[in-house]
Amino acid sequence: MWFILKIVISAVLIAFVSWLSGKKTGLAGFLTALPLTTLLALAFSHMEWGDPKQSVEFAKSVFLAIPISLLFFLPFLLAEKLQLNFWSCYVLGILLLGVGYFLHNSFTKLF
């Protein structure tokens, strides 16, 4: 039951922000940039496992991942200059996230 509730809460949040993007793009972008999923995931994880040390490690991993995850947006920032369409940007962004994952793995071993 707990798993289903987590899915419903997360799905409603994602659906709301994607709907809002058609009405108020700026507000939807701001809400998406907030660590809403992080807030939910940290709370859900801690309530499920109850391990403070694991929760802190999870939060540290997220902290290191945030700047690396911005690699996804790099092709979008360069889209006009490189004459990229949406899907090119999207696929390149996902590929850059793959590179970012390996960077994240290396950084988490340092801390």
DSSP file (Angstrom, degrees, kcal/mol; ACC not computed):
  #  RESIDUE AA STRUCTURE BP1 BP2  ACC     N-H-->O    O-->H-N    N-H-->O    O-->H-N    TCO  KAPPA ALPHA  PHI   PSI    X-CA   Y-CA   Z-CA
    1    1 A M     >        0   0    0      0, 0.0     4,-2.2     0, 0.0     5,-0.2   0.000 360.0 360.0 360.0 -40.8    0.0    0.0    0.0
    2    2 A W  H  >  +     0   0    0      1,-0.2     4,-2.2     2,-0.2     5,-0.2   0.898 360.0  52.7 -61.5 -40.9    2.8    2.4    0.9
    3    3 A F  H  > S+     0   0    0      1,-0.2     4,-2.0     2,-0.2    -1,-0.2   0.912 108.8  49.1 -61.9 -43.7    4.4    1.8   -2.5
    4    4 A I  H  > S+     0   0    0      1,-0.2     4,-2.5     2,-0.2    -1,-0.2   0.902 109.5  52.2 -63.2 -42.1    1.2    2.7   -4.3
    5    5 A L  H  X S+     0   0    0     -4,-2.2     4,-2.5     1,-0.2     5,-0.2   0.900 108.6  50.8 -61.9 -41.2    0.8    5.8   -2.3
    6    6 A K  H  X S+     0   0    0     -4,-2.2     4,-2.3     1,-0.2     5,-0.2   0.901 110.7  49.4 -63.1 -40.5    4.3    6.9   -3.2
    7    7 A I  H  X S+     0   0    0     -4,-2.0     4,-2.9     2,-0.2     5,-0.2   0.927 111.5  48.5 -63.9 -44.6    3.6    6.3   -6.9
    8    8 A V  H  X S+     0   0    0     -4,-2.5     4,-2.5     2,-0.2     5,-0.2   0.931 112.6  47.3 -63.3 -46.8    0.4    8.3   -6.7
    9    9 A I  H  X S+     0   0    0     -4,-2.5     4,-1.9     1,-0.2    -1,-0.2   0.932 116.1  44.8 -61.2 -46.4    2.0   11.3   -4.9
   10   10 A S  H  X S+     0   0    0     -4,-2.3     4,-2.4    -5,-0.2    -2,-0.2   0.914 113.5  49.6 -65.0 -43.6    4.9   11.3   -7.4
   11   11 A A  H  X S+     0   0    0     -4,-2.9     4,-2.9    -5,-0.2     5,-0.2   0.898 109.7  51.2 -64.4 -40.8    2.7   10.9  -10.4
   12   12 A V  H  X S+     0   0    0     -4,-2.5     4,-2.5    -5,-0.2    -1,-0.2   0.912 110.4  49.7 -63.4 -41.9    0.4   13.8   -9.3
   13   13 A L  H  X S+     0   0    0     -4,-1.9     4,-2.1    -5,-0.2    -2,-0.2   0.938 114.3  43.7 -62.3 -47.6    3.3   16.1   -8.8
   14   14 A I  H  X S+     0   0    0     -4,-2.4     4,-2.4     1,-0.2     5,-0.2   0.925 114.8  49.3 -64.7 -44.8    4.8   15.3  -12.3
   15   15 A A  H  X S+     0   0    0     -4,-2.9     4,-2.2     1,-0.2    -1,-0.2   0.895 110.7  51.2 -62.5 -40.3    1.4   15.5  -14.0
   16   16 A F  H  X S+     0   0    0     -4,-2.5     4,-2.8    -5,-0.2    -1,-0.2   0.937 111.4  45.8 -63.3 -47.0    0.7   18.8  -12.3
   17   17 A V  H  X S+     0   0    0     -4,-2.1     4,-1.6     1,-0.2    -2,-0.2   0.890 112.8  49.9 -67.1 -38.5    4.0   20.4  -13.4
   18   18 A S  H  < S+     0   0    0     -4,-2.4     4,-0.5     2,-0.2    -1,-0.2   0.889 113.1  47.3 -67.8 -36.1    3.7   19.2  -16.9
   19   19 A W  H >X S+     0   0    0     -4,-2.2     3,-1.4    -5,-0.2     4,-0.5   0.926 110.4  52.6 -65.1 -44.5    0.2   20.5  -17.1
   20   20 A L  H >X S+     0   0    0     -4,-2.8     4,-3.3     1,-0.3     3,-1.2   0.792  94.4  71.2 -62.8 -28.8    1.3   23.8  -15.7
   21   21 A S  H 3< S+     0   0    0     -4,-1.6    -1,-0.3     1,-0.3     4,-0.2   0.776  96.8  51.8 -62.1 -24.5    4.0   24.1  -18.3
   22   22 A G  H <4 S+     0   0    0     -3,-1.4    -1,-0.3    -4,-0.5    -2,-0.2   0.687 119.9  34.0 -81.6 -18.7    1.3   24.8  -20.9
   23   23 A K  H << S+     0   0    0     -3,-1.2     2,-0.3    -4,-0.5    -2,-0.2   0.846 136.4  11.3-100.6 -49.2   -0.2   27.6  -18.8
   24   24 A K     X  -     0   0    0     -4,-3.3     4,-2.6     1,-0.1     5,-0.2  -0.772  63.5-178.9-137.9  87.3    2.7   29.3  -17.0
   25   25 A T  H  > S+     0   0    0     -2,-0.3     4,-2.6     1,-0.2     5,-0.2   0.885  82.0  51.7 -57.3 -44.7    6.0   28.1  -18.4
   26   26 A G  H  > S+     0   0    0      1,-0.2     4,-2.2     2,-0.2    -1,-0.2   0.922 112.2  44.7 -61.1 -46.2    8.1   30.2  -16.0
   27   27 A L  H  > S+     0   0    0      2,-0.2     4,-2.8     1,-0.2     5,-0.2   0.906 113.3  51.0 -66.0 -41.0    6.4   28.9  -12.9
   28   28 A A  H  X S+     0   0    0     -4,-2.6     4,-2.4    -8,-0.3    -2,-0.2   0.909 110.9  49.0 -62.8 -41.5    6.5   25.3  -14.1
   29   29 A G  H  X S+     0   0    0     -4,-2.6     4,-2.0    -5,-0.2    -1,-0.2   0.907 111.7  49.0 -63.5 -41.7   10.2   25.6  -14.8
   30   30 A F  H  X S+     0   0    0     -4,-2.2     4,-1.2     2,-0.2    -2,-0.2   0.932 112.8  46.9 -63.8 -46.0   10.8   27.1  -11.4
   31   31 A L  H  < S+     0   0    0     -4,-2.8     5,-0.4     1,-0.2    -2,-0.2   0.881 111.6  51.4 -64.0 -37.7    8.8   24.3   -9.7
   32   32 A T  H  < S+     0   0    0     -4,-2.4    -1,-0.2     1,-0.2    -2,-0.2   0.872 107.9  52.5 -66.7 -35.8   10.6   21.6  -11.7
   33   33 A A  H  < S+     0   0    0     -4,-2.0    -1,-0.2    -5,-0.2    -2,-0.2   0.734  90.6  94.5 -73.6 -21.9   14.0   23.1  -10.7
   34   34 A L  S  < S-     0   0    0     -4,-1.2     2,-1.6    -3,-0.2     3,-0.5  -0.333  94.1-109.9 -65.0 153.7   13.1   22.9   -7.1
   35   35 A P  S  > S+     0   0    0      0, 0.0     4,-2.9     0, 0.0     5,-0.2  -0.149  71.8 136.1 -79.7  47.1   14.2   19.8   -5.3
   36   36 A L  H  > S+     0   0    0     -2,-1.6     4,-2.4    -5,-0.4     5,-0.2   0.921  72.8  45.5 -61.5 -44.8   10.6   18.5   -5.0
   37   37 A T  H  > S+     0   0    0     -3,-0.5     4,-3.3     1,-0.2    -1,-0.2   0.881 112.7  52.2 -66.8 -35.0   11.5   15.0   -6.1
   38   38 A T  H  > S+     0   0    0      2,-0.2     4,-2.9     1,-0.2     5,-0.3   0.925 108.5  50.4 -64.6 -43.8   14.5   15.0   -3.8
   39   39 A L  H  X S+     0   0    0     -4,-2.9     4,-1.9     2,-0.2    -2,-0.2   0.937 116.0  42.3 -58.9 -46.2   12.3   16.2   -0.8
   40   40 A L  H  X S+     0   0    0     -4,-2.4     4,-3.2    -5,-0.2     5,-0.3   0.949 115.5  48.3 -64.7 -49.3    9.8   13.4   -1.6
   41   41 A A  H  X S+     0   0    0     -4,-3.3     4,-2.7     1,-0.2     5,-0.2   0.897 112.2  48.6 -62.9 -41.6   12.5   10.7   -2.2
   42   42 A L  H  X S+     0   0    0     -4,-2.9     4,-2.5    -5,-0.2    -1,-0.2   0.935 115.7  43.7 -63.5 -45.6   14.5   11.5    0.9
   43   43 A A  H  X S+     0   0    0     -4,-1.9     4,-2.6    -5,-0.3     5,-0.2   0.935 115.7  47.6 -65.4 -45.8   11.4   11.5    3.1
   44   44 A F  H  X S+     0   0    0     -4,-3.2     4,-2.2     1,-0.2    -2,-0.2   0.926 113.5  48.5 -60.6 -44.9   10.0    8.3    1.5
   45   45 A S  H  X S+     0   0    0     -4,-2.7     4,-2.9    -5,-0.3     5,-0.5   0.926 113.1  46.5 -62.2 -46.2   13.3    6.5    1.8
   46   46 A H  H  X S+     0   0    0     -4,-2.5     4,-2.3    -5,-0.2    -1,-0.2   0.903 113.1  49.1 -65.7 -40.1   13.8    7.5    5.4
   47   47 A M  H  < S+     0   0    0     -4,-2.6    -1,-0.2    -5,-0.2    -2,-0.2   0.867 116.3  44.2 -66.2 -34.2   10.3    6.5    6.3
   48   48 A E  H  < S+     0   0    0     -4,-2.2    -2,-0.2    -5,-0.2    -1,-0.2   0.913 130.1  20.9 -76.6 -43.0   10.7    3.1    4.5
   49   49 A W  H  < S-     0   0    0     -4,-2.9    -3,-0.2    -5,-0.2    -2,-0.2   0.732  81.0-152.4-102.8 -26.0   14.2    2.2    5.8
   50   50 A G     <  +     0   0    0     -4,-2.3    -4,-0.1    -5,-0.5    -3,-0.1   0.728  47.3 135.9  63.3  23.4   14.5    4.3    9.0
   51   51 A D     >  -     0   0    0     -6,-0.2     4,-2.3     1,-0.2    -1,-0.2  -0.877  38.0-168.1-108.7 103.7   18.3    4.4    8.7
   52   52 A P  H  > S+     0   0    0      0, 0.0     4,-2.3     0, 0.0     5,-0.2   0.869  88.5  53.1 -59.1 -37.9   19.6    7.9    9.3
   53   53 A K  H  > S+     0   0    0      1,-0.2     4,-2.3     2,-0.2     5,-0.2   0.924 110.3  47.1 -64.7 -43.3   23.1    7.1    8.0
   54   54 A Q  H  > S+     0   0    0      1,-0.2     4,-2.4     2,-0.2    -1,-0.2   0.889 110.9  52.9 -64.1 -39.3   21.7    5.8    4.8
   55   55 A S  H  X S+     0   0    0     -4,-2.3     4,-2.4     2,-0.2    -2,-0.2   0.895 109.4  48.5 -63.5 -40.4   19.5    8.9    4.4
   56   56 A V  H  X S+     0   0    0     -4,-2.3     4,-2.5     2,-0.2    -2,-0.2   0.914 111.6  49.3 -66.5 -42.9   22.5   11.2    4.9
   57   57 A E  H  X S+     0   0    0     -4,-2.3     4,-2.2     2,-0.2    -2,-0.2   0.902 110.8  51.1 -61.7 -40.8   24.5    9.2    2.3
   58   58 A F  H  X S+     0   0    0     -4,-2.4     4,-2.1     2,-0.2    -2,-0.2   0.930 110.7  48.2 -60.1 -47.4   21.5    9.4   -0.1
   59   59 A A  H  X S+     0   0    0     -4,-2.4     4,-2.5     1,-0.2    -2,-0.2   0.886 110.7  51.0 -63.5 -39.8   21.3   13.2    0.4
   60   60 A K  H  X S+     0   0    0     -4,-2.5     4,-2.1     2,-0.2    -1,-0.2   0.897 108.8  51.8 -64.3 -39.9   25.1   13.6   -0.2
   61   61 A S  H  X S+     0   0    0     -4,-2.2     4,-1.8     2,-0.2    -2,-0.2   0.910 110.7  47.9 -62.3 -42.2   24.8   11.6   -3.4
   62   62 A V  H  X S+     0   0    0     -4,-2.1     4,-2.0     2,-0.2    -2,-0.2   0.923 108.2  55.3 -63.8 -44.6   22.0   13.9   -4.5
   63   63 A F  H  < S+     0   0    0     -4,-2.5    -2,-0.2     1,-0.2    -1,-0.2   0.907 111.9  43.1 -56.0 -44.3   24.0   17.0   -3.6
   64   64 A L  H  X S+     0   0    0     -4,-2.1     4,-0.8     1,-0.2    -1,-0.2   0.820 113.1  53.7 -71.1 -30.5   26.9   15.8   -5.8
   65   65 A A  H  X S+     0   0    0     -4,-1.8     4,-3.0    -5,-0.2     5,-0.2   0.786  91.1  74.8 -76.5 -27.7   24.5   14.8   -8.6
   66   66 A I  H  X S+     0   0    0     -4,-2.0     4,-0.7     1,-0.2    -1,-0.2   0.935 100.3  39.1 -56.7 -54.5   22.7   18.1   -9.0
   67   67 A P  H >4 S+     0   0    0      0, 0.0     3,-0.7     0, 0.0    -1,-0.2   0.888 117.6  51.1 -65.1 -34.1   25.5   20.1  -10.8
   68   68 A I  H >< S+     0   0    0     -4,-0.8     3,-1.9     1,-0.2    -2,-0.2   0.874 102.4  60.3 -67.3 -36.5   26.4   17.0  -12.8
   69   69 A S  H >< S+     0   0    0     -4,-3.0     3,-1.6     1,-0.3     4,-0.3   0.700  86.4  76.3 -67.2 -17.3   22.8   16.5  -13.9
   70   70 A L  G XX S+     0   0    0     -4,-0.7     3,-1.2    -3,-0.7     4,-0.5   0.655  72.7  82.9 -67.3 -13.5   22.8   20.0  -15.5
   71   71 A L  G X4 S+     0   0    0     -3,-1.9     3,-1.1     1,-0.3    -1,-0.3   0.825  78.5  68.5 -56.5 -30.7   24.8   18.4  -18.3
   72   72 A F  G <4 S+     0   0    0     -3,-1.6     4,-0.4     1,-0.2    -1,-0.3   0.860  99.1  48.6 -55.9 -36.5   21.4   17.3  -19.7
   73   73 A F  G <> S+     0   0    0     -3,-1.2     4,-1.9    -4,-0.3     3,-0.3   0.586  85.5  90.5 -84.1 -11.0   20.6   20.9  -20.5
   74   74 A L  H <X S+     0   0    0     -3,-1.1     4,-1.5    -4,-0.5    -1,-0.2   0.905  86.2  49.3 -55.7 -47.7   23.8   21.8  -22.2
   75   75 A P  H  4 S+     0   0    0      0, 0.0     4,-0.4     0, 0.0    -1,-0.2   0.867 109.1  54.0 -61.2 -33.2   22.6   20.8  -25.7
   76   76 A F  H >4 S+     0   0    0     -4,-0.4     3,-0.7    -3,-0.3     4,-0.4   0.881 106.9  51.0 -66.7 -37.2   19.4   22.9  -25.2
   77   77 A L  H 3< S+     0   0    0     -4,-1.9     4,-0.2     1,-0.2    -1,-0.2   0.815 117.7  39.2 -67.7 -29.3   21.6   25.9  -24.3
   78   78 A L  T 3X S+     0   0    0     -4,-1.5     4,-2.7    -5,-0.2     5,-0.2   0.333  85.6 107.5-100.8   6.3   23.6   25.4  -27.5
   79   79 A A  H <>>S+     0   0    0     -3,-0.7     5,-2.4    -4,-0.4     4,-0.8   0.892  81.6  41.7 -56.0 -48.9   20.6   24.5  -29.7
   80   80 A E  H  45S+     0   0    0     -4,-0.4     3,-0.5     3,-0.2    -1,-0.2   0.927 115.9  48.8 -67.3 -44.0   20.4   27.6  -31.7
   81   81 A K  H  45S+     0   0    0     -4,-0.2    -2,-0.2     1,-0.2    -1,-0.2   0.887 122.0  34.5 -63.6 -38.8   24.2   28.0  -32.2
   82   82 A L  H  <5S-     0   0    0     -4,-2.7    -1,-0.2    -7,-0.2    -2,-0.2   0.407 108.3-123.2 -96.5   1.7   24.5   24.3  -33.3
   83   83 A Q  T  <5 +     0   0    0     -4,-0.8     2,-0.4    -3,-0.5    -3,-0.2   0.937  51.6 164.6  54.6  53.2   21.2   24.3  -35.1
   84   84 A L      < -     0   0    0     -5,-2.4    -1,-0.2    -9,-0.2     2,-0.1  -0.788  29.4-139.4 -99.2 140.9   19.9   21.3  -33.1
   85   85 A N     >  -     0   0    0     -2,-0.4     4,-2.3     1,-0.1     5,-0.2  -0.380  36.3 -91.7 -87.9 177.0   16.2   20.4  -33.0
   86   86 A F  H  > S+     0   0    0      1,-0.2     4,-2.7     2,-0.2     5,-0.1   0.922 124.0  47.3 -56.1 -50.0   14.4   19.2  -29.8
   87   87 A W  H  > S+     0   0    0      1,-0.2     4,-2.6     2,-0.2     5,-0.2   0.839 110.3  52.7 -68.3 -32.1   15.0   15.5  -30.2
   88   88 A S  H  > S+     0   0    0      2,-0.2     4,-2.6     1,-0.2     5,-0.2   0.938 112.2  46.0 -63.7 -45.7   18.7   16.0  -31.0
   89   89 A C  H  X S+     0   0    0     -4,-2.3     4,-2.6     2,-0.2    -2,-0.2   0.915 113.0  50.7 -60.5 -43.6   19.1   18.1  -27.8
   90   90 A Y  H  X S+     0   0    0     -4,-2.7     4,-2.1    -5,-0.2    -2,-0.2   0.936 113.3  43.2 -62.5 -48.8   17.1   15.5  -25.8
   91   91 A V  H  X S+     0   0    0     -4,-2.6     4,-2.3     2,-0.2    -2,-0.2   0.919 115.3  48.8 -66.6 -43.9   19.2   12.5  -27.0
   92   92 A L  H  X S+     0   0    0     -4,-2.6     4,-2.6    -5,-0.2    -1,-0.2   0.895 110.0  53.5 -61.3 -39.4   22.5   14.4  -26.6
   93   93 A G  H  X S+     0   0    0     -4,-2.6     4,-1.8    -5,-0.2    -2,-0.2   0.905 108.7  48.3 -61.5 -42.2   21.4   15.4  -23.1
   94   94 A I  H  X S+     0   0    0     -4,-2.1     4,-1.6     2,-0.2    -2,-0.2   0.902 110.7  51.3 -65.9 -40.2   20.7   11.8  -22.2
   95   95 A L  H  X S+     0   0    0     -4,-2.3     4,-1.7     1,-0.2    -2,-0.2   0.910 109.2  50.9 -61.5 -41.6   24.1   10.8  -23.5
   96   96 A L  H  X S+     0   0    0     -4,-2.6     4,-2.6     1,-0.2    -1,-0.2   0.845 104.9  56.9 -65.2 -32.5   25.7   13.5  -21.5
   97   97 A L  H  X S+     0   0    0     -4,-1.8     4,-2.2     2,-0.2    -1,-0.2   0.866 102.3  56.1 -64.7 -34.6   23.9   12.2  -18.4
   98   98 A G  H  X S+     0   0    0     -4,-1.6     4,-1.3     2,-0.2    -2,-0.2   0.924 109.3  45.1 -60.2 -44.5   25.5    8.9  -19.1
   99   99 A V  H  X S+     0   0    0     -4,-1.7     4,-1.8     1,-0.2     3,-0.3   0.916 111.2  54.7 -62.3 -43.1   28.9   10.6  -18.9
  100  100 A G  H  X S+     0   0    0     -4,-2.6     4,-3.0     1,-0.2    -2,-0.2   0.842  99.8  60.4 -60.4 -34.8   27.7   12.4  -15.8
  101  101 A Y  H  X S+     0   0    0     -4,-2.2     4,-2.5     1,-0.2    -1,-0.2   0.918 105.5  47.4 -60.0 -43.0   26.8    9.2  -14.1
  102  102 A F  H  X S+     0   0    0     -4,-1.3     4,-1.9    -3,-0.3    -1,-0.2   0.875 112.1  50.0 -68.1 -36.0   30.5    8.0  -14.3
  103  103 A L  H  X S+     0   0    0     -4,-1.8     4,-2.6     2,-0.2    -2,-0.2   0.929 110.8  50.0 -62.5 -45.0   31.6   11.4  -13.0
  104  104 A H  H  X S+     0   0    0     -4,-3.0     4,-2.7     1,-0.2     5,-0.2   0.912 108.1  53.0 -60.3 -43.9   29.1   11.1  -10.1
  105  105 A N  H  X S+     0   0    0     -4,-2.5     4,-1.0     1,-0.2    -1,-0.2   0.908 111.1  46.8 -58.8 -42.5   30.4    7.6   -9.3
  106  106 A S  H  X S+     0   0    0     -4,-1.9     4,-0.7     1,-0.2     3,-0.3   0.916 113.4  48.0 -66.2 -43.7   34.0    8.9   -9.1
  107  107 A F  H >X S+     0   0    0     -4,-2.6     3,-1.0     1,-0.2     4,-1.0   0.883 105.7  56.7 -67.2 -38.7   33.0   11.9   -7.0
  108  108 A T  H 3< S+     0   0    0     -4,-2.7    -1,-0.2     1,-0.3    -2,-0.2   0.797 101.3  58.3 -66.0 -26.1   31.0    9.9   -4.5
  109  109 A K  H 3< S+     0   0    0     -4,-1.0    -1,-0.3    -3,-0.3    -2,-0.2   0.759 102.7  55.2 -72.0 -23.4   34.0    7.6   -3.8
  110  110 A L  H <<        0   0    0     -3,-1.0    -1,-0.2    -4,-0.7    -2,-0.2   0.776 360.0 360.0 -78.6 -26.9   35.9   10.7   -2.7
  111  111 A F     <        0   0    0     -4,-1.0    -2,-0.2    -3,-0.2    -1,-0.2   0.423 360.0 360.0-107.0 360.0   33.4   11.8   -0.1
